Amino acid sequence: MSVFAYRNGVLHAESVSLEDVAREVGTPFYLYSTAALESHYNAYAGAFAGQDAGVCYALKANSNLAVIRTLSRLGAGGDVVSVGEMKRALAGGIPAERIVFSGVGKTRDDLRAALEAGIHQINVESVPELEALSEVATSLGVEAPIAFRVNPDVDAKTHAKISTGKKENKFGIDYDHAREIYRRAADLPGIKPVAIAVHIGSQLTDLAPFRAAYERVAALLHQLREDGHDIQRLDLGGGLGITYRNEAPPDLADYAAMVRSITGNLGCRITLEPGRSLVGNAGILVSRVIYVKQGLHRRFAIVDAAMNDLIRPSLYDAYHGIVPVAEPADGVAAEPYDVVGPVCESGDTFAVQRPLPPLADDDLVAFLSAGAYGAVMASTYNTRPLVPEVLVNGDRFSVIRPRPTVEEMLAAERVPDWL
Ligand SMILES: *Cc1c(COP(=O)(O)O)cnc(C)c1O
């Protein structure tokens, strides 16, 4: 059962009324459910319980400190893609030895910070990055434990903008050169290849591309061992999709069984890096209808959230369920609305001709499945303050990132004294 449900005619998150949160915090706001975060994490941990496997939460999906702490308390490690995220992971209670550093363009400063923090593994994505890391590690007198992110040239069959495992994508080293590059790495000072990493994309709803990628990784592992490398770990990325509308992502049990069937007798520790599937359906964005405007051919619901707050619909045509916070009466007929934000761009559209129960000015609506790649991708375009984030736990809620005032936003800028 979803943690978001109507009670006494009002949408609740766990035992908290969204009307109460809106009254106290104002709109729009993001809201996350502790129970959902915990159940999603525990589902992963449970599905992989019989395997030597660990979950490193991909922070980029939602890097609020309270979200990180909720997961780290359950034992999650972290997959980070910047020094900023590394610092968040540490501040959120994830120990350095459970942090993996990914990303296609890590600078020397980033690599130095990672080595100084003593993180578990650096996932290297190119030969120039390898050489930079060797220099930095040597200058610090340490040996960097690395994986190469291998690009298996597998079509993830997901949206082009979140597909990362084809050879024309910018990510990872070419599969066909991997053996040669591992050899080169082993010869460099300050480098210790210990793992192979792969991540082919996000919002995958089919097991087949995962299987194809992992089979390639397993084949490479055998070759690397023949070449004398001591590979102990496989880093199998994230990417498991969630249901936004009617997608049917694979069961975690089936995913875990597939992983076991390929890696079970390789003697490797498995790292999983889920992002979206841990947080996506644990969060919503609550917004208020400012006006309902009847156009010549369309009826518009103009809401106080906009593309700067939740960019997924305009960035990759993403679908988010939209439900009124006040439960519609039984049997009311749905009407088509274009649900749009106030930003001065036509792309500021959340839904086109979406059938919804009749809406009126001041009604609250919730955008569903907004816990991943929502708040983290927000901007202040149109000088709209970042939307606050709220965490619910049972009958409690707490603001975990307040809404800045416009005055605070302006105070962060500087006008040169020659102006
Ligand atoms: C983004 C990313 C993930 C998480 O992907 P999801 O689709 O959110 O699960 C995992 N690993 C790496 C390297 C990533 O870049």
The ligand as an ORCA input file, in Angstrom:
! r2SCAN-3c Opt
* xyz 0 1
  C      22.905      8.048    -11.655
  C      23.737      6.897    -11.295
  C      23.202      5.863    -10.535
  C      21.768      5.837    -10.085
  O      20.874      5.674    -11.134
  P      19.303      5.460    -10.845
  O      18.705      5.304    -12.175
  O      18.827      6.694    -10.146
  O      19.166      4.258     -9.998
  C      24.024      4.815    -10.204
  N      25.326      4.784    -10.596
  C      25.879      5.781    -11.312
  C      27.301      5.696    -11.707
  C      25.108      6.861    -11.688
  O      25.657      7.840    -12.428
*
